[in-house]
């Protein structure tokens, strides 16, 4: 297997993370990780992100109880985006919705 070198430098130290439900494959959310959040995620097997608004590491579920247990992580061909498959407890969205993607856009 080829060694993976994630490219956190490409986007000022942040990497987009697309998060999906491991069973249904439904897209739950998009968030960002820095290298520290990635290492915490690997260590704990729960998702950690970089909060751009608070400028700090964010352990998903630490305050809400809506944890995301890691089932799998993969990277894209450029190694600058992550895809996380998770077991979601409760809601992924801060609004209380299971997925953040629930608002359709009229294309007319």
Secondary structure, 3 states (H helix, E strand, C coil): CCCCCCCHHHHCCCEEEEEEECCCCCEEEEEEECHHHHHHHHHHCECEEEECCCCEEEECCCCCCCCEEEEEEEECCCCCEEEEEEEECCCCCCCCCCCCCCCCCCCC
